[in-house]
Amino acid sequence: TWGFYIQQKEKKMEAMSKLVFLLSVIGLTLCSVKILSPPSLVQEFSGREIKHSYANFGKVPYGTILAGRVYYYPEFKDACSKFTNITLNREGDPDNDFSPIILVERGVCAFARKARNVQELGGALTLVMNNMDNNNPDKVIMVDDGTGSGIAIPTLLISKRDGEAIRAKIIETEMNHRIKGINKEYVVMDIDFEMDKPDDRVEYDIWYTSGDKRAMDFIRNMNYYNKRLGKHALMTPHIALVGCIWCSQEEISRSCNTAHNRSLCAPRTHKSALTGKDAISLGLKEKCIYNSCQNDSNAQKWWDYMEAVGACESTRFDHACVGKVMAESKVDFRKVQECLQKEEEILESEHQAYKDAHIAYNPALVINNRIYRGALDSHNVFKSICAGFNETPNVCFDDYDVITETRREESKSIGAGTIIALIIILIAINVGLLICYRRWSKRNDDEEIRQKVTQTISQYIALKGSDSRPGNPQNQATILFLSLIHI
């Protein structure tokens, strides 16, 4: 998981692999996994924890609870091919939220491929049963093999023992139903995606290697959500550093900082144009910029700087471009230079913190001292941060995708009184418009009648023009009538 490609002797390679394994087993995200039914299976799991671990791809819905029936298809047991001619039914679903859990077996193909096939089937969670005895799932990290993009469901690994017990019960109840006609006892699980909630401010840390495309893209996208969170969240960036006592001189000169009588190296980056040594140098500058902005109580400058510095990505380390971005971001250059004088102290501190946090992959995110698992997607991370508040702020509800149904009910909504008032106002407006229209229509009709009567009388007078004596009674009556209709 360090991502190094180092030329070593066989013995040294074996030692490095053991170190990687030990570091990868620590710091897993926890949650509560329970069997809800049938009673016989609940009894079998009584008094023991269902150990598990999460994949580092997909979207883990922190702050929610998923309850669903477990399905198992022997003909697609490894889920390495698409589930053809399979239709999920809602029988045995514990609630109105249809959340099928698909049990599959580890092996043959990558974890991401299994999850994608389960997602296409319509599953809400991929439950992978380990295929190795005496191998606890919390000692396994299901990493993205590069094909995990677009997977939106979580993937959970459980032990071989627990998986076999669940699988056996599903097969047993299916056989009893087919052969003996016994009603099915569906296996139902409850998974609580917990997130620590210490107080009303969430603290999260980003561990990354400067120049790593995936990390830099995430930081730039996360800028929007960090602005929304404002004072409700505190982010701290960290430089990902590993010790490399077995590295060759060539690797050390290319990827490591050797200012401390030992080598601190940058993990392999994702599509970065920088060497490891340049990445550490740039990361140190970014750390000092953050420290400077924090001291000025304006951490947003760091975010703005990180968003702008992306233009400096090139095949070489562009100091001029970085300096220009610093000036445009209004970063206090003097304070940054003072911070850079403490290079050895800062790098040593970051390396120790990296080890203490038990980070086993890069980039990584820690929320409320708990390692975040799932795709490094800014929107999903925002929802995960919102799940970590003791009292959820309103900014978390100003989103179409609310964290949980419970919180949706607790969030601000339009009450019945407000709706009734709006209806009354709309009725009053319509009545007012109708009255105005009728008055205007009546006035318009009266004017039209006057014009027609006047025209008729005028024609009549023209026809009687031969008798135009002033004292003629008919003419006097006509004049009186015309004066009346114009009043």
Secondary structure, DSSP 8 states (H G I E B T S, - for coil): ---------HHHHHHHHHHHHHHHTS-----EEEEEE-HHHHHHTTTS---EEEBSSS---TT-EEEEEEEE-GGGTT--S--TT-----TT-SSSS---EEEEES-SS-HHHHHHHHHHHT-SEEEEE--STT--GGG--B---S--TT--S-EEEE-HHHHHHHHHHHHHHHHIIIII-------EEEEE------SSSEEEEEEE-TT-HHHHHHHHHHHHHHHHHGGGEEEEEEE--EE-TT--HHHHHHHEE-TTSS-EE----SS-SS-HHHHHHHHHHHHHHHHHHHHTT-THHHHHHHHHGGGG-SSS--HHHHHHHHHHTT--HHHHHHHHTTHHHHHHHHHHHHHHTT--SSSEEEETTEE--S---HHHHHHHHHTT-SS--GGGTSSSS-S-HHHHHHS----HHHHHHHHHHHHHHHHHHHHHHHHHHHHHHHHHHHHHHHHHHHHHHHHTTT---TT-HHHHHHHHHHHHHT-
